[in-house]
Amino acid sequence: MQTPGRGADLYALLGVEPGATAEVITSAFRARVRELRPDTRVDAATAERFGEVRAAYEILRDPLRRAAYDRTYGHAHGRTNGRRPATPSVRPVRRYVAVLGPARPEPPLRAGPVRWEPGR
């Protein structure tokens, strides 16, 4: 996942106000995706812009990451206090898949009725 540039306003990337609800943020993200259409527009600038919009959405849709971003950049309640924001301390989520050894083969399936026979 690509991260927005330093000092980038994630709310401006999505075109929403800092006090926007999760539904408004999701709606704005979907509208931006329709504009950028990564499956049909293949130039590098569009791909980079799509990556920034996606990274902004990933941060703003999660309440904890959004709160950390707001604290860092001063967007709490839509105020910036006239200061230049610092670099956010929000890290992108990393997902790992662990494969622990070879997969075991499935036992063969048995079709038909099962007959119990007395012990031989």
C-alpha positions in Angstrom: 0.0 0.0 0.0 1.3 3.4 -1.0 1.2 6.1 1.7 0.3 9.7 1.0 3.1 12.3 0.8 4.3 14.2 3.8 1.9 16.9 4.8 -0.8 15.5 2.6 -4.3 16.2 3.9 -6.2 12.9 3.7 -9.5 14.6 4.0 -8.7 16.8 1.0 -7.6 13.7 -1.0 -11.0 12.2 -0.5 -12.8 15.5 -0.7 -14.6 15.4 2.7 -14.7 17.6 5.8 -12.7 16.5 8.9 -15.9 15.9 10.8 -17.3 13.5 8.1 -19.0 10.3 9.1 -17.8 6.8 8.1 -20.6 6.6 5.5 -19.6 9.9 3.9 -15.9 8.8 3.8 -16.8 5.5 2.2 -19.1 7.2 -0.3 -16.3 9.8 -1.2 -13.8 7.0 -1.6 -16.1 5.1 -4.0 -16.6 8.2 -6.0 -12.9 8.8 -6.3 -12.3 5.2 -7.4 -14.9 5.6 -10.1 -13.0 8.7 -11.3 -9.6 7.0 -11.3 -10.7 3.5 -12.5 -7.3 1.7 -12.1 -8.6 -1.1 -14.4 -9.1 1.1 -17.4 -6.7 4.1 -16.9 -3.2 2.7 -16.9 -0.9 5.8 -16.8 1.5 6.1 -13.9 0.1 9.4 -12.6 -3.4 7.9 -12.2 -2.0 4.8 -10.5 -0.1 6.9 -8.1 -3.1 9.0 -7.3 -5.2 5.9 -6.8 -2.7 4.6 -4.4 -2.8 7.8 -2.4 -6.6 7.8 -2.3 -6.6 4.2 -1.2 -4.1 4.8 1.6 -6.1 7.8 2.8 -9.3 5.7 2.9 -7.4 2.9 4.8 -6.4 5.4 7.5 -9.7 7.3 7.7 -12.0 4.3 7.7 -10.5 2.8 10.9 -11.5 4.8 13.9 -8.3 4.3 15.8 -6.0 5.2 12.9 -8.2 8.2 12.1 -8.0 9.4 15.7 -4.2 9.1 15.7 -4.1 11.0 12.4 -6.4 13.7 13.7 -4.2 14.1 16.9 -1.0 14.2 14.9 -2.3 16.6 12.2 -4.5 18.7 14.4 -7.8 17.9 12.6 -9.7 17.3 15.8 -13.0 19.0 15.4 -11.9 20.6 12.1 -9.2 22.9 13.6 -5.6 23.0 12.6 -4.5 25.7 15.2 -2.5 27.4 12.5 0.5 25.0 12.8 2.1 23.0 10.1 1.2 19.3 10.8 3.9 16.8 11.7 4.5 13.5 10.1 1.8 11.0 11.3 2.8 8.2 13.6 0.3 5.9 12.0 1.8 2.8 10.5 0.2 0.9 7.6 -1.3 -2.4 8.6 0.8 -5.4 7.6 -0.9 -8.7 7.1 1.1 -11.9 7.2 0.2 -15.4 6.1 2.0 -18.2 8.0 2.4 -21.6 6.3 3.5 -24.1 8.8 4.9 -27.1 6.9 3.4 -29.1 4.1 -0.4 -29.5 3.9 -1.7 -33.0 4.9 -3.5 -34.9 2.2 -7.2 -35.4 2.8 -8.3 -38.9 3.6 -10.1 -40.7 0.7 -13.9 -40.3 0.7 -16.0 -43.4 1.1 -19.2 -43.7 -0.8 -22.1 -46.0 0.0 -23.6 -47.5 3.1 -21.3 -48.5 6.0 -21.8 -52.1 7.2 -20.7 -53.0 10.6 -19.5 -56.5 10.9 -18.8 -58.3 14.1 -15.1 -58.6 15.0 -13.4 -61.4 13.2 
